[in-house]
Amino acid sequence: MFIDRMFGRRARGCAAAGLACVLAAGCAVNPVTGRRQLALVSEAQEIQMGRQAAQEVGQQLGLVDNQPLQDYVQRVGEQLARESERPNLPWTFRVVDDATPNAFALPGGFIFLTRGMMDLMDSEAEMAAVLGHEIGHVTARHSVTQISRGQLAQLGLGVGSIFFPEAAQTFGGLAQTGMQLLFLSYGRDAERQADELGFRYALREGFEIREMDDIFATLMRIGQASGRSEIPSWLASHPAEPERIRAAQARADTVTRGPLNTGREAYLARINGMVYGDDPRQGFFRGGVFLHPEMRFRIGFPQGWRTQNMPQAVNALAPQQDAVLQLTLAQGANAEDAARRFLSQQGLRAGQGGRQNVNGNPAVVSYFQAQTQQGILTGMVAFIEHNGRTFQVLAYTPSQAFNRYEPAFRQVIGSFDQVTDPAVLNVRPNRIDVVRTTRQMTLSDFNRQHPSVIPLPELAILNQVEGPTSVLPAGQWKRVVAQ
C-alpha cells in the first residue's frame, strides 16, 4: 500500500522484479533434501557468522573448565558429524558453564551443550541424540533459512542489547550479534526434521537410539526448575511434548539392528565430580543482594528487578523494562583512569561527578547523558576500587524517567561493600557423585545410604526413575548430589 501511494504501480512492479531477482540469486540446494531452498547466506558467510558467534558465546557464557570433558564431547560430536551431509564444516562442540539444560547450534557447525544438559543426560547415547539433533539443524541449514527470511523482511541480526539495543554499542552491553543467534527459533517441521536427522546420525554410529525418548522425558519432567539462565531452555525452543516422545519411540521400534552402544558407564565417568546447578563461587543472589565469595564483595539491587548473573557482568532490569543496572570489571589502572576512559567515549556527555568513598572503597561517581537512536539516555556510573580491582556500576534510563530512578541508582552504588561472612566466603558448589549400588534397593534406600543435598523427587528425575519407590538393580551406576 505504501509503494502504491508514493510511487504507483510502476514502482511496485520494479520492487516485485527486484525481489524476484533476489530470490533467484538466493536459491541453493539443501544438502539434506536435495531440493532448492532460500539461502541468501553463502557457506563461507555461514561459517564466518558462526565462528564469530561462537567466540561471543564463549566470552559471554564461559566454557566449563574441564579439558578432558571438552575433548570427549568434541570426539563424540565429530564422530556423528563426519558422516553427515556436510562433513567438511569446521565442526566444533563445546560445553558452556550454564546450569540451564540446553543445547544449541550456530551456523557453520558450532554446537554447544550446557553443563545443565550434561548433568541431566544419563549416557553417551543420549548425548549423541542431542548432538545429532543440533547437527541436523546445521546440515539442513535451518538457521540460514531463518536468517535469509529475516533479511528479506529487512529485519537483519543487528547488534543490540537485551535491554536497550542502541545503548549496548555505547556501554558494552552483553547481547551482541552472536548471542542473538541463540534466539533463532525454528518451526515444528524443522524440529521434526532435526529429530529425524539426529536419529539417523546416532544410529549410523551405533548408538542406542532408544535412549532418545529418555532425555526428552527427563527434560519434560525437570521443566524450567533446573536453571535460571537468560538463554532459553531446550524445552522452550525444542518442545518435547508427548507427541514428540511417541515419534522417537516409533522410530526406535523400526530398528532391528543390535547390539547398540549406550556408553552409560563411560559417560557417567566423564561427568563424575561436575558442578550441579549454579556455582556459588562465581557469585550468587541472596534475595536482592549479589554476593561474590571469590572477589569478596556484595551489592544490593532494588526489590522486584529482574537480575541476571553472567560470567562478565551482573545485570538488573526494572519491572517496567525502562531502566538498567550493570556491574562489571572496569578497564583502567584505577577508578580515575577507568572514569576517564568511560566518560571520553564518543557520543557521551559527562555531568557532575568526582571522587567519593563507598564503604571504605575509593571511588569516582559521575552523571552522564548519551544520545542514541531511541532518544537521550541519562544515567550514573561509579568506578569503585576493591581488593586490587576496579568495579564499574552502570545505571541508565531514558532521560524522562531519570528522576524517578535516581534514588534507586544511588542506593545500589552505595550498597557496594566487602564480604566478611565466613559462610559466604567458604560456600561450595554442589557436585555430581557417581556411585554403584551394592544391592537391589529402592531410590529411598539408595538416598539413605548416599544422602543427596537435593530433594528426593529431583534425585529421581536426575537418575531417570519414576520416584522414591523405584527399584534400582544391584551393580548399577547412579548419581547423587553432594557438596
C-alpha positions as CSV (number, residue, x, y, z in Angstrom):
1,M,0.0,0.0,0.0
2,F,2.8,2.4,0.8
3,I,4.5,1.8,-2.5
4,D,1.3,2.3,-4.4
5,R,0.6,5.7,-2.8
6,M,4.1,7.0,-3.1
7,F,5.3,5.8,-6.4
8,G,2.4,4.0,-8.2
9,R,2.2,0.7,-10.0
10,R,5.4,1.1,-11.9
11,A,7.5,1.2,-8.7
12,R,5.6,-1.8,-7.3
13,G,6.4,-3.7,-10.5
14,C,10.1,-2.8,-10.1
15,A,10.1,-3.8,-6.5
16,A,8.5,-7.2,-7.4
17,A,11.1,-7.7,-10.1
18,G,13.9,-6.9,-7.7
19,L,12.5,-9.3,-5.2
20,A,12.3,-12.0,-7.9
21,C,16.0,-11.3,-8.7
22,V,17.0,-11.6,-5.1
23,L,15.0,-14.9,-4.7
24,A,16.6,-16.3,-7.9
25,A,20.1,-15.4,-6.8
26,G,19.4,-16.6,-3.3
27,C,18.4,-20.1,-4.0
28,A,20.6,-23.1,-3.2
29,V,20.4,-26.8,-3.0
30,N,19.7,-28.1,0.5
31,P,22.4,-30.7,1.4
32,V,19.9,-32.9,3.2
33,T,16.8,-32.8,1.0
34,G,18.4,-32.1,-2.4
35,R,15.7,-29.5,-3.1
36,R,16.3,-25.9,-3.8
37,Q,15.8,-23.5,-0.8
38,L,16.0,-19.9,0.0
39,A,19.6,-19.1,1.1
40,L,20.9,-15.5,1.0
41,V,23.9,-16.6,3.1
42,S,26.8,-18.5,1.4
43,E,28.5,-21.3,3.2
44,A,31.6,-19.1,3.7
45,Q,29.4,-16.4,5.2
46,E,27.6,-19.1,7.3
47,I,30.9,-20.3,8.8
48,Q,32.2,-16.8,9.4
49,M,29.0,-15.8,11.2
50,G,29.0,-19.0,13.3
51,R,32.7,-18.6,14.2
52,Q,32.2,-15.0,15.4
53,A,29.1,-16.0,17.3
54,A,30.9,-19.0,18.9
55,Q,33.6,-16.6,20.2
56,E,31.0,-14.4,21.7
57,V,29.1,-17.3,23.3
58,G,32.4,-18.5,24.9
59,Q,33.1,-15.0,26.2
60,Q,29.6,-14.2,27.5
61,L,28.6,-17.6,28.9
62,G,32.0,-19.1,29.6
63,L,33.2,-22.7,29.0
64,V,33.4,-25.5,31.6
65,D,37.0,-25.6,32.8
66,N,37.5,-29.3,32.2
67,Q,39.5,-30.1,29.1
68,P,39.0,-33.9,29.2
69,L,35.3,-33.3,29.2
70,Q,35.5,-30.8,26.3
71,D,37.7,-33.3,24.3
72,Y,35.2,-36.1,25.0
73,V,32.2,-34.0,23.7
74,Q,34.2,-32.9,20.7
75,R,35.1,-36.5,19.9
76,V,31.5,-37.8,20.0
77,G,30.3,-34.8,18.0
78,E,32.9,-35.2,15.3
79,Q,32.1,-38.9,15.1
80,L,28.5,-38.0,14.3
81,A,29.2,-35.1,12.0
82,R,31.9,-36.6,9.8
83,E,29.3,-39.0,8.3
84,S,26.7,-36.3,7.8
85,E,25.8,-34.5,4.6
86,R,28.2,-31.7,5.5
87,P,31.4,-33.4,6.8
88,N,33.8,-30.6,5.8
89,L,32.4,-27.9,8.0
90,P,34.7,-26.8,10.9
91,W,32.6,-28.8,13.4
92,T,33.2,-27.6,16.9
93,F,31.5,-29.0,20.1
94,R,31.8,-27.3,23.4
95,V,30.2,-27.3,26.9
96,V,29.3,-23.9,28.3
97,D,29.2,-23.3,32.0
98,D,25.5,-22.7,32.5
99,A,23.1,-24.6,34.8
100,T,20.1,-24.5,32.4
101,P,19.5,-27.7,30.4
102,N,20.1,-26.5,26.9
103,A,21.8,-27.3,23.6
104,F,22.0,-25.1,20.6
105,A,23.7,-24.9,17.1
106,L,25.2,-21.9,15.5
107,P,25.6,-21.6,11.7
108,G,28.6,-23.3,10.2
109,G,28.8,-26.2,12.6
110,F,29.5,-24.6,16.1
111,I,27.4,-26.6,18.6
112,F,27.1,-26.1,22.4
113,L,25.8,-28.2,25.3
114,T,25.3,-26.6,28.7
115,R,26.6,-28.0,31.9
116,G,23.0,-28.3,33.0
117,M,22.3,-30.6,30.0
118,M,25.3,-32.7,30.7
119,D,24.1,-33.1,34.3
120,L,20.7,-34.4,33.2
121,M,21.8,-36.8,30.5
122,D,22.4,-40.4,31.5
123,S,24.5,-41.9,28.7
124,E,26.7,-41.3,25.7
125,A,23.8,-42.4,23.5
126,E,21.6,-39.7,25.0
127,M,24.3,-37.1,24.3
128,A,24.6,-38.4,20.7
129,A,20.9,-38.0,20.2
130,V,21.0,-34.3,21.4
131,L,24.2,-33.6,19.4
132,G,22.7,-35.3,16.4
133,H,19.6,-33.1,16.6
134,E,21.7,-30.0,16.7
135,I,23.9,-31.3,13.8
136,G,20.7,-31.7,11.9
137,H,19.8,-28.1,12.2
138,V,23.2,-27.2,10.7
139,T,23.2,-29.8,7.9
140,A,19.7,-28.8,6.9
141,R,20.7,-25.1,7.1
142,H,17.8,-24.2,9.3
143,S,19.5,-21.1,10.7
144,V,20.5,-20.0,7.2
145,T,16.8,-20.2,6.2
146,Q,15.7,-18.1,9.2
147,I,18.4,-15.5,8.6
148,S,17.6,-15.3,4.9
149,R,13.9,-14.7,5.7
150,G,14.9,-12.1,8.2
151,Q,17.0,-10.3,5.5
152,L,14.1,-10.3,3.1
153,A,11.9,-8.8,5.8
154,Q,14.6,-6.2,6.4
155,L,14.9,-7.3,10.0
156,G,18.5,-8.5,10.0
157,L,20.5,-9.5,13.0
158,G,21.8,-6.1,14.1
159,V,24.0,-5.7,17.1
160,G,21.8,-4.9,20.1
161,S,21.2,-5.3,23.8
162,I,18.6,-7.3,25.6
163,F,17.6,-4.2,27.4
164,F,18.4,-1.1,25.2
165,P,19.7,-2.1,21.7
166,E,21.4,1.2,21.0
167,A,22.9,1.6,24.4
168,A,24.7,-1.7,24.1
169,Q,27.0,-0.2,21.5
170,T,27.9,2.7,23.7
171,F,28.1,0.9,27.0
172,G,29.4,-2.5,26.1
173,G,26.1,-4.5,26.6
174,L,26.2,-8.3,26.6
175,A,23.9,-9.3,23.8
176,Q,25.8,-9.0,20.6
177,T,25.1,-10.4,17.2
178,G,26.4,-13.8,18.1
179,M,24.3,-14.1,21.2
180,Q,21.2,-13.1,19.3
181,L,21.7,-16.2,17.1
182,L,20.8,-18.2,20.2
183,F,17.3,-16.9,20.0
184,L,16.6,-18.0,16.4
185,S,13.6,-20.3,16.6
186,Y,12.6,-23.0,14.2
187,G,9.2,-24.2,13.1
188,R,7.8,-27.6,14.1
189,D,8.7,-29.1,10.7
190,A,12.4,-28.1,11.2
191,E,12.4,-29.6,14.7
192,R,10.9,-32.8,13.4
193,Q,13.5,-32.9,10.7
194,A,16.3,-32.3,13.2
195,D,14.9,-35.1,15.4
196,E,14.9,-37.5,12.4
197,L,18.4,-36.5,11.3
198,G,19.7,-36.9,14.9
199,F,18.2,-40.3,15.0
200,R,19.8,-41.2,11.7
201,Y,23.3,-39.9,12.7
202,A,23.2,-41.7,16.1
203,L,22.1,-45.0,14.6
204,R,24.7,-44.8,11.9
205,E,27.4,-44.6,14.5
206,G,25.9,-47.5,16.5
207,F,24.4,-45.6,19.4
208,E,21.4,-47.0,21.2
209,I,18.7,-44.7,19.7
210,R,16.1,-46.0,22.2
211,E,17.7,-43.5,24.6
212,M,16.4,-40.6,22.7
213,D,13.0,-40.5,24.2
214,D,14.5,-40.8,27.7
215,I,16.2,-37.4,27.5
216,F,13.0,-35.9,26.1
217,A,11.1,-37.3,29.1
218,T,13.7,-36.2,31.6
219,L,13.6,-32.6,30.2
220,M,9.9,-32.6,30.2
221,R,9.9,-33.6,33.9
222,I,12.5,-31.2,35.0
223,G,10.8,-28.3,33.2
224,Q,12.2,-24.9,34.0
225,A,13.3,-25.9,37.5
226,S,17.0,-26.7,36.8
227,G,18.3,-23.3,35.7
228,R,17.7,-19.5,35.6
229,S,19.8,-18.6,32.6
230,E,18.8,-15.9,30.2
231,I,19.2,-18.2,27.3
232,P,16.1,-20.2,26.5
233,S,16.0,-23.8,27.9
234,W,16.0,-26.6,25.4
235,L,12.3,-27.2,26.0
236,A,11.5,-23.6,25.3
237,S,12.9,-23.8,21.8
238,H,12.6,-27.5,21.2
239,P,9.1,-28.6,22.6
240,A,9.3,-32.1,23.9
241,E,5.5,-32.7,24.1
242,P,4.3,-36.4,24.4
243,E,3.7,-36.5,20.6
244,R,7.4,-35.9,20.1
245,I,8.3,-38.6,22.6
246,R,6.0,-41.1,20.8
247,A,7.6,-40.2,17.5
248,A,11.0,-41.1,18.9
249,Q,9.7,-44.3,20.3
250,A,8.1,-45.2,17.0
251,R,11.4,-44.6,15.1
252,A,13.2,-46.8,17.6
253,D,10.7,-49.6,17.1
254,T,11.6,-49.8,13.5
255,V,15.2,-50.7,14.3
256,T,16.2,-54.4,14.4
257,R,19.9,-53.8,14.5
258,G,21.8,-54.8,17.6
259,P,23.5,-54.6,20.0
260,L,23.8,-50.9,20.1
261,N,26.0,-48.8,22.4
262,T,24.6,-46.9,25.3
263,G,28.0,-45.7,26.6
264,R,26.5,-45.2,30.1
265,E,29.5,-46.0,32.2
266,A,31.8,-44.0,30.0
267,Y,29.5,-41.0,30.1
268,L,28.9,-41.1,33.8
269,A,32.6,-41.4,34.5
270,R,33.1,-38.2,32.5
271,I,30.6,-36.1,34.5
272,N,31.6,-37.5,37.9
273,G,32.6,-34.5,40.0
274,M,31.0,-31.9,37.7
275,V,29.2,-29.0,39.3
276,Y,25.4,-29.5,39.6
277,G,23.2,-26.4,39.5
278,D,24.6,-22.8,39.9
279,D,28.2,-22.5,41.0
280,P,28.1,-20.0,44.0
281,R,31.8,-19.5,43.7
282,Q,31.0,-17.5,40.6
283,G,28.6,-15.3,42.6
284,F,25.1,-15.8,43.7
285,F,22.0,-13.9,44.8
286,R,20.5,-14.0,48.3
287,G,17.3,-12.1,48.0
288,G,18.1,-8.9,46.2
289,V,21.8,-8.9,47.3
290,F,24.5,-10.3,45.0
291,L,27.4,-11.9,46.8
292,H,30.7,-12.9,45.3
293,P,32.9,-15.1,47.5
294,E,36.0,-15.2,45.2
295,M,36.1,-11.3,44.8
296,R,34.8,-10.8,48.3
297,F,32.2,-8.2,47.6
298,R,28.4,-7.6,47.9
299,I,26.0,-5.3,46.2
300,G,22.2,-4.8,46.6
301,F,19.7,-4.4,43.8
302,P,16.2,-3.0,44.0
303,Q,13.3,-5.3,45.0
304,G,11.3,-6.6,42.1
305,W,14.1,-6.0,39.5
306,R,15.0,-8.9,37.2
307,T,18.5,-9.9,37.9
308,Q,21.0,-11.9,35.9
309,N,24.5,-13.3,36.8
310,M,26.6,-13.7,33.7
311,P,30.4,-14.5,33.5
312,Q,31.3,-11.0,32.6
313,A,28.6,-8.9,34.2
314,V,25.7,-8.8,36.7
315,N,22.6,-7.2,35.2
316,A,19.4,-5.9,36.6
317,L,16.3,-4.8,34.7
318,A,13.5,-2.6,36.1
319,P,10.0,-4.2,36.3
320,Q,8.8,-1.6,33.6
321,Q,11.9,-2.6,31.5
322,D,12.9,1.1,31.2
323,A,16.0,1.1,33.4
324,V,19.1,-1.0,33.6
325,L,21.8,-1.6,36.2
326,Q,25.0,-3.4,35.3
327,L,28.1,-4.4,37.3
328,T,31.3,-5.3,35.5
329,L,35.1,-5.1,36.0
330,A,36.3,-1.8,34.6
331,Q,39.1,-1.1,32.2
332,G,41.8,1.1,33.7
333,A,44.6,1.2,36.3
334,N,42.4,2.8,39.0
335,A,39.0,4.5,39.5
336,E,40.2,7.8,37.9
337,D,41.7,6.1,34.9
338,A,38.5,4.0,34.3
339,A,36.2,7.0,34.7
340,R,38.3,9.0,32.2
341,R,38.2,6.2,29.7
342,F,34.4,5.8,30.0
343,L,33.4,9.4,30.0
344,S,35.6,10.2,27.0
345,Q,33.6,7.9,24.7
346,Q,32.2,9.4,21.6
347,G,28.5,10.4,21.9
348,L,28.6,10.6,25.7
349,R,28.5,13.8,27.7
350,A,29.8,13.8,31.3
351,G,27.8,15.5,34.0
352,Q,28.6,16.4,37.6
353,G,30.9,14.0,39.4
354,G,34.0,13.4,41.4
355,R,35.8,11.3,44.0
356,Q,33.8,9.6,46.7
357,N,34.2,6.9,49.4
358,V,31.9,3.9,49.1
359,N,32.0,2.0,52.4
360,G,35.7,2.5,52.7
361,N,36.4,1.8,49.0
362,P,37.9,4.7,46.9
363,A,35.5,5.6,44.1
364,V,34.7,8.0,41.3
365,V,31.0,8.6,40.6
366,S,29.6,10.7,37.7
367,Y,26.3,11.5,36.0
368,F,26.2,11.3,32.2
369,Q,24.0,11.6,29.1
370,A,24.2,9.7,25.8
371,Q,22.4,10.3,22.5
372,T,21.0,7.2,20.9
373,Q,18.6,6.5,18.1
374,Q,16.0,5.8,20.7
375,G,16.5,9.2,22.4
376,I,18.6,10.6,25.1
377,L,19.7,8.3,28.0
378,T,20.6,9.7,31.3
379,G,22.5,7.7,34.0
380,M,25.1,7.4,36.7
381,V,28.3,5.5,36.6
382,A,30.6,4.6,39.5
383,F,34.1,3.2,39.5
384,I,34.9,1.5,42.8
385,E,38.4,0.2,43.8
386,H,38.2,-3.0,45.9
387,N,40.9,-5.7,46.6
388,G,43.1,-4.6,43.7
389,R,40.3,-4.4,41.1
390,T,38.2,-1.6,39.8
391,F,34.4,-2.3,39.5
392,Q,32.1,-0.4,37.3
393,V,28.5,0.1,38.3
394,L,26.5,1.5,35.4
395,A,22.9,2.7,35.7
396,Y,20.8,4.3,32.9
397,T,17.3,5.0,31.8
398,P,15.6,7.3,29.2
399,S,16.0,10.9,30.4
400,Q,12.3,11.5,31.2
401,A,12.5,8.7,33.7
402,F,15.8,9.5,35.4
403,N,14.3,11.5,38.3
404,R,12.2,8.5,39.2
405,Y,15.1,6.1,39.2
406,E,17.9,8.2,40.5
407,P,17.3,7.3,44.2
408,A,17.5,3.6,43.3
409,F,20.7,4.1,41.3
410,R,22.3,5.9,44.2
411,Q,21.3,3.3,46.6
412,V,22.8,0.5,44.5
413,I,26.1,2.3,44.1
414,G,26.2,3.0,47.9
415,S,25.5,-0.7,48.7
416,F,28.8,-1.9,47.3
417,D,30.8,-3.3,50.2
418,Q,33.2,-6.1,51.2
419,V,32.1,-9.5,52.3
420,T,33.4,-10.9,55.6
421,D,30.9,-13.6,56.4
422,P,32.7,-17.0,56.5
423,A,29.5,-18.7,55.4
424,V,29.7,-16.7,52.2
425,L,33.4,-16.8,51.7
426,N,33.6,-20.6,52.2
427,V,30.5,-21.6,50.2
428,R,31.0,-24.6,47.9
429,P,29.0,-25.8,44.8
430,N,27.0,-29.0,44.7
431,R,28.7,-31.7,42.6
432,I,27.7,-34.9,40.8
433,D,28.9,-38.1,42.6
434,V,28.6,-41.3,40.7
435,V,28.3,-44.4,42.9
436,R,27.4,-48.1,42.2
437,T,24.5,-49.8,44.0
438,T,25.8,-52.6,46.2
439,R,22.5,-54.5,46.2
440,Q,18.9,-54.2,44.8
441,M,17.3,-51.3,46.6
442,T,14.7,-48.5,46.2
443,L,15.7,-45.0,45.4
444,S,14.8,-44.0,49.0
445,D,17.1,-46.7,50.3
446,F,19.8,-45.5,48.0
447,N,19.3,-41.9,49.2
448,R,19.7,-43.0,52.8
449,Q,22.9,-44.9,52.0
450,H,24.2,-42.0,49.9
451,P,22.5,-38.8,51.0
452,S,21.9,-36.1,48.4
453,V,21.6,-32.4,49.1
454,I,18.7,-32.2,46.6
455,P,15.1,-33.3,47.2
456,L,14.2,-36.9,46.6
457,P,11.9,-36.1,43.6
458,E,14.7,-34.2,41.9
459,L,17.0,-37.1,42.5
460,A,14.5,-39.4,40.9
461,I,14.5,-37.2,37.8
462,L,18.3,-37.0,37.8
463,N,18.5,-40.8,37.8
464,Q,15.7,-41.2,35.3
465,V,13.5,-43.3,37.5
466,E,9.8,-42.8,38.4
467,G,10.1,-41.9,42.1
468,P,11.3,-42.9,45.6
469,T,9.9,-46.4,45.5
470,S,11.6,-47.2,42.1
471,V,13.8,-50.3,42.4
472,L,17.4,-49.9,41.4
473,P,19.2,-53.1,40.3
474,A,22.4,-54.2,42.1
475,G,25.7,-53.1,40.5
476,Q,24.2,-50.1,38.6
477,W,25.8,-46.7,38.5
478,K,23.6,-43.9,39.9
479,R,24.1,-40.3,40.7
480,V,24.0,-38.4,44.0
481,V,24.5,-34.7,44.5
482,A,26.9,-33.7,47.3
483,Q,28.9,-30.8,48.5
